[in-house]
């Protein structure tokens, strides 16, 4: 996948910086994204749900101060991707049945690709915590 952000993604980066500065705003963003993912019945969303939830888990652990081994650039990219996912009227509005989540999946795919190394490290950290019996850090 290209390292170049998808068209119109850059406009979400500035807002993402502001959200990262507020624990309350970040918490609300995470909660809203989890709800949208859980409520989605689209098969297109099912293909990226697992990775999207992992991104949200990373944000939640960062918000709680439990996980800090992630760059600010990656955090901004993740938050911008979540913002895009939550926006109901993005490039292809979500209400267009069957195709409305295509651009959301593309954005999540881009974000996962852009932060893949840090996402893998976070996954290992979660696995280590689970092995130690402390697996309630995400979610």
N, C-alpha and C positions, 0 to 999 in steps of 0.2 A: 504494500500500500504506500502511496505517496506520502512524503513528510510534509507536503504542502497542505495547509488548512483548506477545507472545502469553502466554496464561495459563500459569502455572508457570515462565516463563522467569526471572523475577526471582530465584528461589532459586539460580540458577547464577552470578549476578553476584558474590556474595561469594567463592565458591570461585575464580572467575576471577581476582580480585585477587591471591589467594595464589599461584596458578600463575604469574602474570606476575612475581612477585618471585623466582622460582627458574628459572634458565636450564635446569637439568636437568628440572624438571617440565614446563616449556614445550616442551622438545625431545621429551620422551616423548609429550606430548599431540599434537604435530604428527606424529610418527612413527605413532602409533596411528590418527590420523584418516586419514592418507595410505593406510595399509594397508587400513582399512575401505572407503575410497572405491575403491581399486584392486580389492579383492576383490568388491565389490558387482556383482551381475549384474542388478539390478532396473532396468527401464526408467525407473522413477520417479526413481531416483538419477541416471541419465544426464542428465536435464534440468537438474540443478544441479551436476554434477561440475566443469565448467569454472570456475564462480564459486567453488565450494568450494576447489578447488585454488589459485585466486588468493588467497583469504583465507589459506590455509596458507602460501603463498609470502610474503605480507606478514608473517605472524608469524615465519617463518624468517629473513627479512632483518632484521626488528626484533631478533630473538634474537641474531643475529650482529653487531649493531651497524652494519649496512650501510645501514639505512633507519630514520630516526627522525622523519620528517615525518608523524607520525600522533598523534592525541590519545589520552590515556590512556582517555578514555571509549570511543573506538572500539575500542581494544585490548581493553578489558574486555568489550565487547559481542561482539567476534569470538571471544574465548576462551570466553565463556559459550555461544555458539552451537555451538562445536566440542565443548564438554563435553556439551551436550544431544545432539548428533549421536552421540557415542560411547556414551551411556548406553543399554544394551540394553533396559531396561524404562522407557521414557518414556511419554508419553500413549498412544501406540499402539506396543506392542512390535514391534521389527524382525522377529521371527520370525513375525508374522502376514503370511504371503505375500501380496504384491500391495498391501497397505495399510499395512504396518508402517513404510514410509519416508515416508508422506504428511506426518506431523508433522515429520519431519526436514527435508523439503523446505520446509515452511512456515517453520521456524525459520531455515534458511539464507536463504530469500527475505527474511525480515524483517531479518536481519543485513546482507545485501547492500544492501537498501534503506536501512537506518539509517546505513551507512557508505559509501554510494555515491560521494560526492564524494572521500573519501580513497582509496577503492578505485580510482577513475579516475586519480587523481594517481599512485598506486603503479604502475598499469599503464603510464602515460606514462614514469615513471622506469625501469621495466623495459625499455620499448622503447628509451629513450635509451641505457641500458647495453648493450643488444644491438647497437644501431647503432655503438657505440664498440668492439664486439668483446669485451665483458666480460659475457657472458650466462650465466655459471655461478653467479650469486648466489642464485637460488631453487632449490627442490627439495631 
